[in-house]
Amino acid sequence: MRLVLWAARRSTFAATWYVECPNRPTMPEMVAFVTDYEAARGKLFDDQEVEEITAYLYYSAAYGARCEHAADDQDGGRDEFRRFLRGLIKADFSTMLKQRYT
């Protein structure tokens, strides 16, 4: 449960709807967030943890994309979460994290 809560925070730490700015972190920001957390805990995430973190990140992005799609008629077709999800899939986030140590 702790890992899921941490993963939720990692995928949303940039979110704010009070200031006009991106609500999703960039790939380098997410990798840095993971790296900083590993340094603070004194232990790298193992492959299983990386897969769980990545799965939650994809889930979170997909949920945001679904919400955007549902609100297309109301908000002018914002696509921030849909672009974010496409970028995650294209970048293969779990492979990106694992390659930091090879």
MARROBA-370004 format. One record per residue: residue in one letter; x, y, z of N, C-alpha, C in turn. Coordinates in steps of 0.02 Angstrom, whole numbers, plus 50000, padded with zeros to 5 digits. Layout:
// residues N
AXYZXYZXYZ
...
This chain:
// residues 102
M500414994150000500005000050000500435006350000
R500975006250038501415012050042501695013849972
L501875008649934502155009649867501635012849821
V501005010649826500475013549785500355020849803
L500345022449867500255029349888500835033749864
W501445031049869502015034849846501975035849770
A501785030649733501725031149660501195036249641
A500655036549679500135041549665500425048549672
R500815049649721501115056249732501605057949677
R501985052949655502485053949604502155056249538
S501565053749523501255055349460500855061849462
T500755064649522500335070549527500665076449562
F501305075949579501615081249619501615088149586
A501545088349520501545094749485500845097649476
A500335094049496499645096149481499425102249522
T499145106949486498815112649516498325115449466
W497735116949489497235119849443497125127149458
Y497545130049501497485137149519497945141649479
V498435138649447498925142349408498945139149339
E498985143149288499015140649219499715137849206
C499775131249214500405127849203500265120449191
P500745116649167500635109449158500465106049224
N499985101449222499785097849282500125091049288
R500555089449242500915083149243501655084449242
P502035080449280502765081349279503055078849212
T503635081149196503985078749136504325072049153
M504545068549102504895062149113505525063249156
P505945068149140506535069249183506345070849256
E505805074549266505585076149334505365069849371
M505005065349335504785059149367505375054549384
V505855054049339506445050049352506825052949412
A506895059549414507245062849470506865061649536
F506195061749534505785060449593505925053349620
V505945048449574506095041549594506795041149622
T507285044049589507975043849610508065047049679
D507755052849690507795056249754507495052049810
Y506925048849795506605044649846507035038549863
E507325035549812507775029849825508365031949869
A508645037749854509205040249894508985041449966
A508395044149976508155045550044508015039150082
R507765034050048507615027750083508225023250089
G508755024950051509375021150055509355014450020
K508895013649973508815007249938508485008449871
L508755005249819508445005749753507815001649749
F507345003649707506764999549694506974993449655
D506704987649674506854981649634506404981449573
D506514976549529506134976249466505384975849478
Q505174971949527504454971249542504174978049564
E504514981649606504284988149629504244993049570
V504744992949526504734997349468504124995849425
E503964989449416503374987549376502734989949410
E502684989449476502094991749512502024999349508
I502565002849515502565010149510502335012249440
T502615009049390502445010649321501715009149306
A501475003549331500775001649320500305006949350
Y500465009349410500045014549440500085021049400
L500675022649377500755028749338500335028349274
Y500345022649240499935021749180499185022249197
Y498995019049252498295019449274498085026649286
S498495030349322498345037249338498285041549275
A498745040549228498725044349165498105042349124
A497945035949123497355033649086496715036449116
Y496675036749181496085039649214496015047049196
G496565050749198496545057749178496335058549106
A496595054149062496405054448991495665053048982
R495405048249020494685046749016494265052749038
C494475055949092494115061849116494125067449063
E494695068549032494735073548979494265071848922
H494265065548902493835063348847493105064648864
A492915063148926492215064048947492025071448948
A492505075848958492365083048963492525086848899
D492655083448845492845086748782492365092348763
D491725091248771491225096348752491225102348798
Q491465101448859491425106748909492065110848915
D492635108048900493255111748913493665113148850
G493345112548793493695114248731494185108948707
G494135102948734494565097548709495265097548736
R495365099248799496035098748829496295091648820
D496935090948807497215084248797497875083148834
E497975086748888498605086148925498725079048950
F498225075848979498305069149006498375064048950
R498015065048895498075060448838498775060748808
R499045066748802499735067348776500235064248825
F500105065348890500535062548943500535054848938
L499955051848931499895044548926500265041948864
R500155045248808500515043148747501275043548756
G501505048748789502225049448802502495044048848
L502105042248899502315036848945502395030248908
I501895028748866501915022448828502505022448780
K502585027948746503135028448697503825027748732
A503895030948789504535030948824504665024348861
D504145020348875504205014148913504545015748980
F504155018949024504425021749086504795016549129
S504535010449134504875005449177505565003849149
T505625003149083506275001849053506745007749065
M506475013849060506875019849072507165019749144
L506755017849193506995017549261507515012149270
K507395006349243507855000749250508525002149217
Q508525005849162509145007349125509595012149163
R509345015449214509775019949252510355016349284
Y510285009749296510785006049334511155000849292
T511065001049226511414996149185511974999349147
